[in-house]
Amino acid sequence: MHLSEITHPNQLHGLSIRQLQQIARQIRDKHLQTVAATGGHLGPGLGVVELTLGLYQTLDLDHDKVIWDVGHQAYPHKLITGRYSNFDSLRQKDGIAGYLKRGENQFDHFGAGHASTSISAALGMALARDAKGEKFKVAAIIGDGALTGGMALEAINHAGHLPKTNLLVVLNDNEMSISPNVGAIPRYLNKMRLSAPVQFFTDNLEEQFKQIPFVGESLSPEIGRIKEGMKRLAVPKVGAVFEELGFTYMGPVDGHNLEELIVTFQQAHQIPGPVLVHVATTKGKGYEIAEKDQVGYHAQNPFNLTTGKAVPSNKPKPPAYSKVFAHTLVKLAEANPKIIGITAAMATGTGLDKLQAKLPNQYIDVGIAEQHAITLAAGLACEGMRPVAAIYSTFLQRAYDQIIHDVCIQKLPVFFCLDRAGIVGADGPTHQGMYDIAYLRCIPNMVLMAPKDEAELQRMVVTGVNYTDGAIAMRFPRGNGYGVPLMEEGWEPLEIGKGEILRHGDDVLLVAYGTMVYPSMQVAEILSEHGVQATVVNARFAKPLDTELILPLAQKIGRVVTLEEGCIMGGFGTAVAEALLDADILVPVKRIGVPDILVEHAEPNESKADLALTSPQIAERVLQAFFQQQLSSVS
């Protein structure tokens, strides 16, 4: 059987080990060819090919449910659930999503782009199954990196308290999340990987006791206790931890040995209550380049399969915002030992790996644990340190209570650096940085700022590090800057709450925030071609808003347009509109940003075009709103 013929995972039933190994090779080939062409997550999926095939051969996927943690490790799952024929559209507009989506396929039982959710969701499904008197199996597949997330441990704690609830948790242990895992739990698991494999004693043990002359039958009442005692001796320390938490522990199992995996999963399905199967895998398995560089090949842009090198760009690009942020922070940290950079398992993504390499004592990786990261930062701030929490906008959502309860209520000087703010592209709704302006703006003792370019980002890093009157947050986008000149040192902090006028005009006021400043200048140029002269303000701060600058201009000009790359509801435009209303300045306001919809995966420019956020589209919207007579001349 060829992989292209598999449209339902139940077609794996009855296949021999040899046939499954052939399917595994075909999955890896298709996986590699597709990601090399489109970009995407590489290492995670390559590592779980045999795990997926082995588990799915032991389940009836017409009824049983498998919940994948995060979802970027589920490319093999997608390839055997009817998506082989259009897998080439991976992460492209209107194509296959890079994560699981309930609406994409009947076998995607739970969507996720953030880690540590699978056990909670699977337990909820298992409890619902039991309440309805149904009989299907539920399995959660979670990586060892995701196991560092508090939510996963909360779910384990709950599941272990439910001995009559059948639930299978498969721990995919490859010693990695994106970067090497940190903390006590991964260290425990590593000890386990290095120990000899352990097989549980089966009911054959009881049969062997019964064969002992004159003794076997009389020992029957004790056999259960003997088996349990011997199992305790056999289970290494980490297994005993899960056993004490109420799980039956099995493993570690070789995650690339199909025969061993199938036997283990078949046994696991027969054990009542919560069961944890510990599977040891190799991230990037089957592609030597990815196996040797598991951090670099966690995810890749399009690359050459033979060399592993990225497809070269036709023209040089300005430095990425993340790189400029990291370089500036390192320079400041060299001069100030109180600066501590904090990441939640995203050292390379945020650029803090540069801080780790240069100043390891001023760098902390907490693992996939955003809540802990923020309260840790609060504790550091209590003792006079200058914590810089570099966390993607979408991931900071996970620590919302900690931002309010532990940082802002106590007015602690924590500097939040929100990378990947705005439209991020191919990762889709779970990763779009849409909501940080709205969810942070409403919190007292919080300052919000966003740079128009990478040079202004440098000044905002200085501003954030120096600000001591509470929390301060800076959002900045994924990708490259504009190529403006950068400074190596001598940056001046910005005055809190002060914007700047970039262009003067009497017909309309464009108030832009962050990544929409340069597009607003382009909009002003287009409007000028149609006889409309715009004043352009770079707000710099969403909170406090520069009302001394904006309100008089709004009253004088009489037409206001706000521009932001984030959700309109509760966002920057709302802040401007509120300020105008509070000052009794009743002028028409047009808010331009992301409407109340989920932004699906696509190239950022494609998403912006769909949302009417390109400069020509915005200019047309302004003309439509305020200058009907000029609209007819828009080309």
C-alpha positions in Angstrom: 0.0 0.0 0.0 1.2 3.5 -0.8 0.7 6.5 1.4 -1.4 8.2 -1.2 -4.0 5.4 -1.0 -4.6 6.0 2.7 -7.6 8.3 3.3 -8.7 6.9 6.6 -6.4 5.9 9.5 -8.2 2.6 10.0 -6.6 1.5 6.7 -3.5 0.9 8.9 -5.3 -2.0 10.6 -3.8 -5.4 9.6 -0.7 -4.0 7.9 2.5 -5.8 8.7 5.5 -4.2 10.4 7.3 -4.2 7.1 4.3 -2.4 5.4 4.1 0.1 8.2 7.9 0.8 7.9 7.3 1.5 4.2 4.5 3.9 5.0 6.8 5.5 7.6 9.5 6.2 4.9 6.9 7.6 2.6 5.6 9.9 5.3 9.1 11.2 6.0 9.7 11.7 2.3 6.5 13.7 1.8 7.0 15.6 5.0 10.5 16.7 4.0 9.6 17.5 0.4 6.7 19.7 1.5 8.4 21.6 4.2 11.4 22.2 2.0 9.1 23.8 -0.5 6.7 25.7 1.7 8.4 26.1 5.0 7.0 24.8 8.3 7.8 22.7 11.3 10.2 19.9 10.4 11.8 18.2 13.4 8.6 17.5 15.5 6.7 15.6 12.9 9.7 13.6 11.7 10.2 12.3 15.3 6.7 10.9 15.7 6.1 9.0 12.5 6.4 5.5 14.1 4.6 6.7 17.2 1.6 7.8 15.1 1.5 4.6 13.0 1.9 2.3 16.0 -0.8 4.1 18.1 -3.3 4.4 15.2 -3.0 0.7 14.3 -4.3 -0.1 17.8 -7.3 2.3 17.7 -10.6 2.5 15.9 -10.5 6.1 14.7 -14.1 6.0 13.6 -14.8 6.2 17.4 -11.6 6.7 19.3 -10.1 10.1 19.7 -6.5 11.3 19.6 -5.6 14.8 21.0 -2.3 16.2 19.8 -0.6 18.7 22.0 0.4 21.9 20.1 -0.3 20.3 16.8 2.9 21.1 14.9 4.0 17.5 15.6 0.9 16.2 13.8 2.0 16.4 10.2 2.1 12.5 10.0 -1.4 12.5 11.4 -2.5 14.8 8.6 -0.9 12.6 6.0 -2.9 9.5 7.0 -6.2 11.3 7.6 -7.1 12.2 4.0 -4.8 15.2 3.4 -2.0 13.6 1.4 -3.4 14.9 -2.0 -3.3 18.6 -0.9 -0.5 18.5 1.6 1.6 20.6 -0.7 -0.6 23.5 0.3 0.7 23.3 3.8 0.5 26.7 5.7 -0.5 28.5 2.4 -3.6 30.6 2.0 -6.7 28.4 1.9 -4.4 25.4 2.3 -3.6 22.8 5.0 -3.1 24.5 8.4 0.2 24.1 10.2 -1.7 23.1 13.4 -4.8 21.1 14.0 -8.1 22.7 13.4 -11.4 21.0 14.3 -13.0 22.4 11.1 -10.4 21.0 8.8 -10.8 17.3 9.3 -13.0 14.9 11.2 -10.0 13.4 12.9 -8.8 16.7 14.3 -10.6 16.4 17.5 -9.1 19.4 19.2 -7.2 22.4 17.8 -4.2 23.9 19.4 -1.2 26.1 18.6 -0.1 26.6 22.2 1.4 23.9 24.4 0.2 21.9 27.4 -3.5 21.7 26.5 -3.9 18.1 25.4 -4.3 16.2 28.7 -7.0 18.7 29.9 -8.9 18.4 26.7 -8.6 14.6 26.5 -9.7 14.2 30.1 -12.7 16.4 29.4 -13.7 14.2 26.5 -13.2 11.1 28.6 -15.4 12.4 31.4 -18.1 13.3 28.8 -17.8 9.8 27.3 -18.4 8.2 30.7 -21.3 10.6 31.6 -23.0 9.6 28.3 -22.3 5.9 28.8 -20.1 5.6 25.6 -17.1 3.4 25.2 -14.5 5.0 22.9 -10.8 5.4 23.8 -9.2 8.8 24.3 -5.4 9.4 23.9 -3.4 12.6 24.5 0.0 12.9 22.9 2.2 15.4 24.7 5.8 16.4 24.2 8.2 16.5 27.2 8.6 20.2 26.6 4.9 20.8 27.0 5.0 18.7 30.2 6.8 21.7 31.8 3.7 23.8 31.4 1.7 24.1 34.6 -1.6 23.3 32.8 -0.4 19.8 31.9 0.6 19.1 35.5 -2.8 20.4 36.7 -4.4 17.9 34.3 -2.2 15.0 35.4 -3.1 15.9 39.0 -6.8 15.8 38.2 -6.7 12.6 36.0 -4.7 10.7 38.6 -7.5 11.4 41.1 -10.0 9.5 38.8 -9.1 5.8 38.9 -12.2 4.8 37.0 -11.7 7.1 34.1 -9.9 5.4 31.2 -7.4 7.8 29.6 -4.1 7.2 27.7 -1.4 9.8 27.9 1.5 9.3 25.5 4.6 11.2 26.5 6.7 12.0 23.4 10.1 12.4 25.0 12.7 13.9 22.7 14.5 16.1 25.2 13.4 19.2 23.2 10.7 21.7 22.9 12.2 24.2 20.4 15.4 24.5 22.3 16.7 21.9 24.8 14.3 21.6 27.7 15.1 23.1 31.0 14.0 22.2 34.6 13.7 19.3 36.9 11.0 17.4 35.0 13.0 17.1 31.8 16.1 16.2 33.9 14.1 13.4 35.5 13.0 12.1 32.1 16.5 12.2 30.8 17.6 9.9 33.6 14.8 7.6 32.5 16.0 7.6 28.8 19.5 6.6 29.9 18.3 3.7 32.0 17.6 0.2 30.7 14.1 -0.2 29.3 11.6 -1.5 31.8 8.8 -3.9 31.0 5.9 -4.3 33.3 5.2 -7.7 34.9 2.1 -9.2 33.3 -0.4 -11.7 34.4 2.2 -14.4 33.4 3.8 -13.7 36.7 0.8 -15.0 38.5 0.8 -18.2 36.4 4.4 -18.8 37.2 3.7 -18.5 40.9 0.9 -21.0 40.6 3.3 -23.6 39.1 5.3 -23.8 42.4 4.4 -27.1 44.1 2.4 -26.9 47.4 2.8 -23.1 47.3 1.1 -21.6 44.3 -2.5 -21.8 45.4 -1.8 -20.6 49.0 0.0 -17.6 47.6 -3.0 -16.4 45.6 -4.1 -13.7 48.1 -0.6 -12.3 48.2 0.2 -12.3 44.5 -1.3 -8.9 43.9 0.8 -7.4 46.6 3.9 -9.2 45.4 3.4 -8.0 41.9 2.9 -4.4 43.0 6.1 -4.6 45.2 8.2 -6.0 42.4 6.8 -3.5 40.0 7.9 -0.7 42.4 11.4 -2.1 42.4 11.4 -2.3 38.6 10.0 1.2 37.8 12.7 3.8 37.9 12.3 7.0 39.9 10.5 9.0 37.3 8.0 6.2 36.7 7.3 6.0 40.4 6.4 9.7 40.4 3.7 9.2 37.8 2.6 6.0 39.6 2.2 8.0 42.9 0.2 10.6 41.0 -2.3 7.8 40.1 -1.2 6.8 36.6 -0.1 3.3 35.5 3.3 4.0 34.0 4.7 2.1 31.0 8.1 2.7 29.4 10.3 4.0 28.2 9.5 2.6 24.8 11.7 3.0 21.7 9.7 5.5 19.7 11.1 4.2 16.4 10.4 0.5 17.0 7.0 -0.2 15.5 6.7 -3.7 16.9 7.5 -2.5 20.5 5.2 0.5 20.2 2.2 -1.6 19.0 2.6 -4.2 21.7 2.9 -1.5 24.3 -0.2 0.4 23.1 -2.2 -2.8 22.9 -1.3 -3.5 26.6 -2.0 0.1 27.6 -5.5 -0.1 26.2 -6.3 -3.1 28.5 -5.3 -1.3 31.7 -8.2 0.5 33.5 -7.8 4.1 34.6 -5.3 6.7 33.6 -2.2 5.2 31.8 1.0 7.0 30.8 3.2 5.5 28.1 6.7 7.1 28.0 8.0 7.0 24.4 11.6 8.0 23.7 12.0 9.6 20.2 14.6 11.5 18.2 13.5 14.9 17.0 14.1 15.2 13.2 14.4 11.4 12.9 15.3 10.2 9.4 16.8 13.5 8.2 20.4 13.5 9.4 20.8 17.3 9.1 17.8 17.9 11.4 18.9 15.2 13.9 22.2 17.0 14.3 20.7 20.5 14.6 17.4 20.0 16.4 17.1 23.6 17.4 17.7 25.0 13.9 15.4 22.5 12.2 12.5 22.7 14.6 11.0 24.8 11.9 12.4 26.1 8.6 11.7 28.5 5.8 11.9 26.9 2.4 15.3 25.1 2.1 17.4 22.8 -0.1 16.8 19.2 0.9 20.2 18.0 -0.1 22.2 20.7 1.7 19.7 21.7 4.4 20.5 25.4 3.5 17.8 28.0 3.3 16.8 29.1 -0.2 18.7 32.3 -0.7 16.8 35.6 -1.0 17.2 37.6 -4.2 18.1 40.7 -2.3 19.6 41.5 1.1 17.2 42.1 3.9 17.4 44.6 6.8 17.9 43.1 10.2 14.9 41.4 11.9 13.2 43.2 14.7 14.1 40.3 17.1 17.7 40.6 16.2 17.8 44.4 16.8 16.0 43.9 20.1 18.4 41.2 21.3 21.5 43.2 20.2 20.3 46.3 22.0 19.3 44.4 25.1 22.7 42.7 25.3 24.5 46.1 25.0 22.4 47.5 27.8 22.8 44.4 30.0 26.6 44.5 29.6 26.5 47.9 31.3 23.8 47.0 33.9 24.0 43.7 35.7 20.5 44.1 37.1 19.0 43.5 33.7 17.7 39.9 33.5 16.2 38.5 30.3 13.5 35.9 30.7 12.1 33.6 28.0 9.5 30.8 28.1 11.3 28.2 25.9 11.6 30.6 23.0 15.3 31.7 23.3 16.0 31.6 19.5 12.6 33.1 18.5 12.9 36.1 20.8 16.7 36.5 20.2 17.5 36.0 23.9 19.9 33.2 22.8 22.3 36.1 22.1 22.0 37.2 25.8 22.4 33.6 26.9 25.6 33.3 24.9 27.1 36.7 26.1 25.8 37.0 29.6 24.5 33.6 30.8 24.0 34.8 34.4 21.6 37.5 33.2 19.4 35.0 31.3 16.6 32.7 32.5 14.7 30.1 30.5 11.7 28.9 32.5 10.5 26.3 29.9 6.9 26.4 28.5 5.6 28.2 31.6 4.5 31.8 30.8 2.6 32.2 34.0 5.6 31.3 36.1 7.8 33.6 33.9 5.7 36.7 34.7 5.5 36.0 38.5 9.2 35.2 38.5 9.8 38.6 36.9 7.6 40.2 39.5 9.8 38.6 42.3 12.9 39.8 40.6 11.5 43.3 40.3 10.7 43.2 44.1 14.4 42.9 44.8 15.5 45.7 42.5 16.4 43.7 39.4 15.2 44.9 35.9 13.4 41.9 34.5 12.8 41.9 30.7 10.1 39.3 29.8 10.5 38.6 26.1 7.4 36.6 25.1 5.4 36.4 21.9 2.1 38.4 22.0 0.0 35.3 21.5 1.8 33.4 24.3 1.6 36.3 26.8 -2.2 35.8 26.7 -1.5 32.7 28.9 -0.2 34.8 31.8 -3.0 37.4 31.9 -3.8 37.0 35.6 -0.2 37.1 36.5 0.2 40.4 34.7 -2.6 41.9 36.6 -2.3 40.2 40.0 1.4 39.9 40.4 2.8 42.8 38.4 0.4 45.7 37.9 -1.5 45.6 41.2 1.8 45.8 42.9 3.1 48.4 40.5 6.3 46.5 39.8 8.7 47.6 37.0 8.6 44.6 34.7 9.4 45.2 31.0 7.2 43.1 28.7 8.7 42.7 25.2 6.0 41.3 22.9 7.5 39.9 19.7 5.3 38.6 16.8 2.7 41.3 17.5 0.2 41.8 14.7 -0.3 39.6 11.7 2.3 36.8 11.7 1.3 34.7 8.7 1.4 31.0 8.1 0.9 29.9 11.8 -2.7 31.1 11.7 -5.2 32.2 14.4 -3.4 30.6 17.4 -0.3 32.7 16.7 -1.6 36.0 15.4 -0.7 38.8 17.8 -4.0 40.5 17.6 -5.1 41.2 21.2 -2.2 42.6 23.2 -3.2 46.3 22.8 -6.7 45.6 23.9 -5.9 43.2 26.8 -3.1 45.3 28.2 -4.6 48.8 27.7 -7.3 48.2 30.3 -4.9 47.4 33.1 -3.8 50.1 35.6 -0.1 50.8 36.1 0.7 49.6 32.5 2.4 51.7 29.8 2.1 50.5 26.2 4.4 51.5 23.3 5.2 50.3 19.8 8.1 51.4 17.5 7.6 52.6 13.9 10.9 51.1 12.9 13.9 49.2 14.2 15.8 52.4 15.2 12.8 53.5 17.3 12.7 50.0 18.8 16.3 50.6 20.1 15.1 53.7 21.9 12.1 51.9 23.3 14.3 49.1 24.7 16.2 51.8 26.6 12.9 53.4 27.7 11.5 50.1 29.0 14.7 49.2 30.9 14.8 52.7 32.5 11.1 52.9 33.4 10.5 52.3 37.1 7.0 53.6 37.8 5.2 50.3 37.1 5.0 47.9 34.2 5.7 48.8 30.6 5.1 46.8 27.4 6.5 47.1 23.9 5.0 45.3 21.0 6.9 44.7 17.7 6.3 42.6 14.6 7.7 39.5 13.2 10.1 39.9 10.3 12.5 42.5 9.1 12.8 46.2 9.7 13.0 49.0 7.1 16.8 49.3 6.9 17.0 52.6 8.8 20.4 53.5 10.3 21.0 51.9 13.7 23.2 53.1 16.6 25.6 50.9 18.6 25.1 52.9 21.8 24.1 56.3 23.1 20.4 55.7 22.7 18.1 58.2 24.5 14.9 57.0 26.2 11.7 58.4 24.9 9.5 60.7 27.0 6.6 58.5 28.2 3.3 59.2 26.5 4.7 61.5 23.8 4.2 61.0 20.0 5.5 62.9 17.0 4.2 64.6 13.9 5.7 63.2 10.7 3.7 65.1 8.1 1.4 68.2 8.1 -1.9 68.5 6.3 -5.2 70.3 6.9 -7.7 67.8 5.5 -7.4 64.6 7.6 -5.5 63.4 10.7 -3.9 60.0 10.5 -2.9 58.7 13.9 -0.9 55.5 13.5 0.6 53.1 16.0 3.6 50.8 15.5 3.8 48.9 12.3 1.1 51.1 10.7 3.2 54.3 10.8 5.1 53.8 7.6 1.9 52.6 5.7 0.2 55.7 7.0 2.9 57.8 5.3 2.2 55.9 2.1 -1.5 56.5 2.6 -0.8 60.3 2.9 1.1 60.2 -0.3 -1.7 58.5 -2.2 -4.3 61.0 -0.7 -2.1 63.9 -1.8 -2.4 62.7 -5.4 -6.1 63.2 -5.0 -5.9 66.6 -3.5 -6.2 65.5 0.2 -3.5 66.7 2.6 -3.0 64.5 5.7 -1.3 65.2 9.0 0.4 62.0 10.1 1.1 61.3 13.8 3.3 58.5 15.1 1.6 57.9 18.4 4.4 55.8 19.9 2.3 55.2 23.0 -1.1 53.7 23.2 -1.1 54.3 26.9 -0.7 57.0 28.0 -2.0 58.5 24.8 -0.5 61.8 23.8 -3.7 63.8 24.1 -1.8 67.1 24.2 -0.7 66.4 20.7 -3.7 64.5 19.2 -6.8 66.4 20.6 -6.0 69.9 19.3 -5.1 68.4 15.9 -8.4 66.5 15.8 -10.4 69.5 16.8 -8.7 71.7 14.2 -8.7 69.2 11.3 -12.1 67.7 12.0 -11.5 64.2 10.5 -9.6 61.5 12.3 -8.4 58.1 11.1 -6.6 55.6 13.4 -4.4 52.8 12.1 -3.2 49.8 14.0 -2.2 46.2 13.3 -4.4 44.6 16.0 -8.0 44.0 16.8 -10.2 47.1 16.5 -12.3 46.1 19.5 -10.8 47.8 22.5 -7.6 48.6 20.6 -5.6 51.7 19.8 -8.4 53.3 17.8 -10.8 52.8 20.6 -8.3 54.6 22.9 -8.2 57.6 20.6 -12.0 57.6 20.2 -12.5 57.5 24.0 -10.1 60.3 24.5 -12.0 62.5 22.0 -15.3 61.7 23.6 -14.0 62.4 27.1 -12.8 65.8 25.8 -16.2 66.5 24.1 -14.5 66.7 20.7 -17.2 65.3 18.5 -15.5 64.8 15.2 -15.9 61.8 12.8 -13.4 59.0 13.5 -12.6 56.1 11.2 -10.8 53.2 13.0 -8.7 51.0 10.7 -7.4 47.7 12.0 -8.3 44.0 12.2 -12.1 43.5 12.5 -13.8 41.0 14.8 -12.7 37.9 12.9 -10.0 35.2 13.2 -7.1 35.8 10.8 -6.4 32.5 9.1 -3.0 31.3 7.9 -1.6 33.0 4.8 1.3 35.2 3.9 1.0 38.5 5.9 0.6 40.5 2.8 -2.2 38.2 1.7 -3.9 38.6 5.0 -3.5 42.4 4.9 -5.0 42.5 1.4 -8.0 40.4 2.6 -8.5 42.8 5.6 -8.2 45.9 3.4 -5.1 47.0 5.3 -2.7 47.7 2.4 -1.9 51.4 1.8 -3.9 51.8 -1.4 -6.9 50.1 0.2 -6.7 52.3 3.3 -6.4 55.4 1.1 -9.6 54.3 -0.7 -11.4 53.7 2.6 -10.4 57.2 3.8 -11.6 58.8 0.6 -14.8 56.7 0.8 -15.4 57.9 4.4 -14.6 61.6 4.1 -14.0 62.6 0.5 -16.6 61.2 -1.8 -15.8 63.7 -4.6 -12.2 62.5 -4.8 -13.1 58.8 -4.8 -14.0 58.7 -8.5 -10.4 59.5 -9.3 -8.9 56.6 -7.4 -7.2 54.3 -9.9 
